[in-house]
Amino acid sequence: MRFLCLLFLVLVAAAIGAFVMQNHHDLPLTFYDRVVVAPVPAILGVVYVLGMLTGWSVVGLLRRSFEAATDFRNQQTAQTR
């Protein structure tokens, strides 16, 4: 199993490396009146990390909300007994 995980990791790293080597162009990004020029792989890396952080926080928020709701329901059930 470890060999398969290592093989998958190597394949993903190779695909990322091939993408970086073939897409080394600069891309201008405009936000209101500011323009940032950066390489495509750098932009995609930043967007990926931001997506991971926001996804992680949303999942954490939903998990805490679910736990709070189930704890509240368990407390209500215990009080009616």
N, C-alpha and C positions, 0 to 999 in steps of 0.2 A: 504494500500500500504506500509506503514511504517513497518507493521508486516511482510510482505513478504520480504522486504529488510533486516530486522533484522534476519529473519529465514535463508535467503540465506547467510548472513554474518556468522552466527553461524555454518551453514553447511560447509562453506569453511574453517573456523577456525578449526573445528573438523577434516576435511580431512587433513589439514596441520599438526595438532597435531598428528594424527595417522601416517602420513608419517614420521614425526620427530622421533616418538617413535620406529618405526620399522626399521629405517635406520640410526642408530647411529654409523655406521662404518666409519673409516678413509679412505680417498681416496688420494693417492699421485698424485699431478699435476706437470708435468715437462714442463718448458718453457726455452728453450735453455739449460743452464747448471744448472739452479736452480730448486730445488724440494721443493714444499710446500705440507705438509700433513695436511688436514683439514677434518672435518666431512662432509658427503654428504649434509645434510640440509644447512650447512653454505655456501658451494660452490654454491648450487642452489639458495640460497638467494642472494648472491653477483651477480650471473649471471642475476637473475631476475631484480635486481635494475639497473645494468648496461644496460640491455635491455630497461628498462623503460626510463632511461635517454637518451639513443641514439635515441629511438623512438620518445621521446618528442622533441628532438632537430631537428630531420629530419622533423617531422610534422610542427614544427615552421618555419623551413627554407622553406618548400614547401608553407606554408601559406603566408609568407612574399613575396616569389617570385611571387605567383599568384596575390597577392594584387598589387605588383609593376607592373606586366604586365597589369592588368586591368586598373590601374591608368594611365599608359602610353597610352593605347589604348583610354581611355576616354579623355585624353589631346589631342591626335591626332584628335579625332572626333570633339572636341570643336574648334580646330584651323581651321579646314576645313570649318566650318559654317560661 
